[in-house]
Structures are given as C-alpha cells and as structure tokens.
C-alpha cells in the first residue's frame, strides 16, 4: 500500500477560491480535524457550531435537522448564502450536512470526517482512519487524522522558540495528558503509575513540558502541577498563549496518554519519539492505530524511560487535502457538464 502520508503536493488552486463552512457541535477533536484540513487547502471558511434541541440532537445522525436551523431561514446556524464547500464532523452534524446538500440542489460539495454512520453516500467525500471499516469509492483512508500541527507551524515554533520553554535544559520532554471519556475512566492506580513514571524522567534530568486537558481528573492535574513545582519544568495552567505547538516543536521526546488518538497523531507529525502511556479500556480501534505507528517505528510504550526511535514525520493532512481537492474538482466538472 502506498504511503499516503508522504504525498504532499499543493492542492489545485480552484478549491482555494471556494467559500466553505465548518460544521460541528464544537467538540475540540472534531473541529480541529476540520480546521486542519481547511487550512491546508487554503480555504476561506466560517465556523458554524450547531446545538440541536431535543429531540433532534438525540436522533442524529439519522433524524432531521432542528427546524429552527433549516437553511434559508433569516436566522439560525445555517442562515445566509450556502457555501461552495461544507466540511463536517461528529454525528450531530450529519443532519446539517444533509440539509445543506439538499437545499443547494447538490451544488454544495460536502466532506465528512470520520464515519457518518449513515453510509458513504452521505457526503461527496468521506475521510476515515485506516482502522475504521467504511470503504467506498468516495472514502479516503489514512493511518492518522487531519490536524493543525503542520510542518510550517512546527518550523516557525522552532525558529522563534517560546521563551517559557527555551530556558529549560535539555532533554525537553513534552507530556500531553488527556482525561476521562465515554470509553474509559482514569483509575487511581493509573494516575499513580503515570506520576511515578514521569517522576523517574524528571529525576533523571529531563525537563518536563506538561499540558493537561479539560477532561483531566482534578487529582491528576494537581499531582502533575506539584511534580513540576518540585522537580522543575513547565506546567501550562491555561494562562498566556497556548504552548501546545511550541512544546511539540521543541521536544526531544513526547509522552502522550492513550485516550486521545488525535494527540498521538499530532505527536508523530514531529518525527520525535512518541511514548504511549497505556490506559486499560483504551478504545480498541485506537489500539489498531497505535499498532500501525509502532510498526512504522514512531511509537513505544512509556515505562518511565526514554526510547531511541528514528522515523520520518507522519502527517496525513496534506494527502487528505489533495484527495479532497481532486474530489471537489470532479464535482465542479460534473456540475459544469450538466445532466447526462
């Protein structure tokens, strides 16, 4: 199978002139994937965050759009001239994508990221990770997901390093902590193990650069903040500019928790060794991703020590953008040709 993540030609210029909407319910993981794809394509886009009322949100992705949000209304999340392109993600966005596609008479090109659960015909272009089962002519798959941690952003962060991080002695270790989700819950034993293994790194001379999630259990957040206070390093407390990309750019190695496939995908875009802190009940499909990254030489388990790993940065975003641009060009050509 060709390495799609290594294909990085610029997308055709026609798509860069299109007007786009990004439609999600605001979940960071879904929205960031859409943003990364739109930015790589050079699209001018608006973010339209949906919040369907009950029971319409409950019925997604199969039910109708919230009537108050129907396209063509003077007010509502889908008001105004319809876009040339709509990029959506998340099950609650599926009815909104369908509503725009129908209201435009099929003129709006629709792209959906991840399995819409309503079949590949839901959108003109669908991206799913390799570990998902959905396959069709309009479905494009890659090992990692689209994201905003581009090579250009990493290079800029290295050229002008964040002063909060540049003062830290080498080796600098980025530590990306997720949190509880519908798939798993951090147990006390997991939190103790994570703090213990990070303490080993700190006591071995590593500078920890730590960021946590809104989902991180408060007890774990407090323990990690105490660790940095006692051993040195950097803990982002949410104030000042978000150092996430800077941390990835300056890291000699990256420790990331297994609850977030998105963070793992962003980490391997750097080319730095990625050390995975494994949590019980990690989503089985995410384990397929991690296995693929381990086979690519990018990832090993985190057991309180650094590992030597050599691999080229893995970023599928440009390849996904190229595939979507081709699909968009074919869509525009079909519209121009008229009915067959």
Protein Blocks (a to p, Z undefined) as FASTA:
>chain_A
ZZfklpccdcdfklmmpccddddehiaklmmmmmmmmmmnopacdddddddddfklmmpc
kbccdfklgghiabdjkgcjddfbdcdedjklmmmmmmmmmmnnomaccddedjehnojk
lpmbdcddfkbmbdcfklccdfbdcdfbdfklmmmmmmmgcfklmmpccddddddddddd
fkbccdfklmmmmmmmmmmmmmnopacdddddfklcfklmmmmmmmmmmngpaddehiaj
dfklmmmmmpmbdcddfkbmklmmmmmmnopacdddddehiafklmmmmmmmmmnopacc
dehiacddddddddfklmmmmmmmmmmmmmmmmmmnopZZ
